[in-house]
Amino acid sequence: MTKPGVHIIPAGLEYDRVIKPLFKDFTVQKAYLLVQNPKSDKGYYKHQTDVVNSFLKEIKRVPIEWEDCYIDLYDFNSTFKTAYKLIEKEVKKGNPVYVNISSAPRMVQVALIMASFLNRREDAIVELYYIEPEKYYEGELVNTVFKLLERNADEKQIIKNLKGIAQEIKEHGMASGEATLHKFPPFPIAKVTDIEYDMLKVIKEKTVEHGSNNGNGYIESIKELKELLDRSRGSETPRSNVKYYLDNLQEMGLIETERNKKELKICLTVVGKIFADTKSN
């Protein structure tokens, strides 16, 4: 029998697609809820935040262990690092990790998928899942609202219909029921070794924002990189090895280089900076 798993679930305008799979499709040990941090909330999202909080209140009535993890849903790096560290922590404990992307905003979906990919290991269960509902309310809601714009609209009947839709959304979220559970493991990606992470950290410490033309924003040469790496690790790495790891990182899209006469300038890409940040602590 599969060990009870740990779930990571972004909080949103959903109830059924959060709760139903926890009892129908899985045995659950614990669930993390990714919740918008009130300190980083933007004023124009206040009404949405209030509605999400009402769903959270109902979700937490369900008798399993819940833990809130506060993030800025509109900050990709913050969301990615939080998700990465949660998955990494549970994988190290030997727990299966299941990530629900059913109702996550697009930016959060990408962050969760990337964090899952990076924690993919042969001896670990890390799976993403998506709940296809029996019914979506968004289209019905918008279509009903648009009828108010029609000439000779029956406003009394439309308001009655809107109240019915509102009641269903309050009970189920923006979608109801569970028609199909789609599970898919993250595709394996090239593993970044410890020394390659160290190289990313060393480059990060010397570089500035990606795309800067300031010469100080680069590692100036492989020789300089080797010196900084040796100092950081407290041991010597052969130059040929440094070049090998550098080629690997460039192939994975984590660094980019620029030839300057006989020297090779090196800096991080945006993704490389994110990788470096995941190990910075």
Beta strands, then each sheet from edge to edge (+ up, - down):
strand 1: 5-10
strand 2: 28-36
strand 3: 66-71
strand 4: 97-100
strand 5: 126-132
strand 6: 135-136
strand 7: 175-176
strand 8: 180-184
strand 9: 255-260
strand 10: 263-268
sheet 1: 3+ 2+ 1+ 4+ 5+ 8-
sheet 2: 6+ 7-
sheet 3: 9+ 10-
end
